[in-house]
Amino acid sequence: MNDRKQALEALRDKVKAGDRAGFRKANRAVFSTPCQDMELQMREVSCRHAFHGSIDGAKALHDAVLPEWCWSVDRMGNAVVWYPWVEGDAVSHEVSNDGQGDWSHRPDCASLIAISDALISETPKGETP
């Protein structure tokens, strides 16, 4: 498993656990860059805002890292990101209230988890989110 994939998995796991200190470190590991690229800095900021309750932050992060993917969150905390046209079938990553956690009060974090899962699935192709 490559470092990028491990960093994304750590970020997803910290969001799921609600681990604030661990989240900060994982967020920096995924989105920080030594060259201080403003676009990458905004991804880190958007991710942080989403973790702290901003659905706008989740949407901004989605637009930055999965621009051609669709995105949906409902009031019950179900979140899904999907790529609509892959040989006629949609590729999707969904987080729902299915016994794996109640996200109805945190649709922002449900979105981050779905986005992370999508990025993890794309990582083996050598793409950098």
Secondary structure, DSSP 8 states (H G I E B T S, - for coil): --HHHHHHHHHHHHHHHT-HHHHHHHHHHHH--TT--HHHHHHHHHHHHHHTT-HHHHHHHHHHH-TTSEEEE-TTS-EEEEEEEETTEEEEEEE-SSSS---TT-HHHHHHHHHHHHHHHHGGGT---
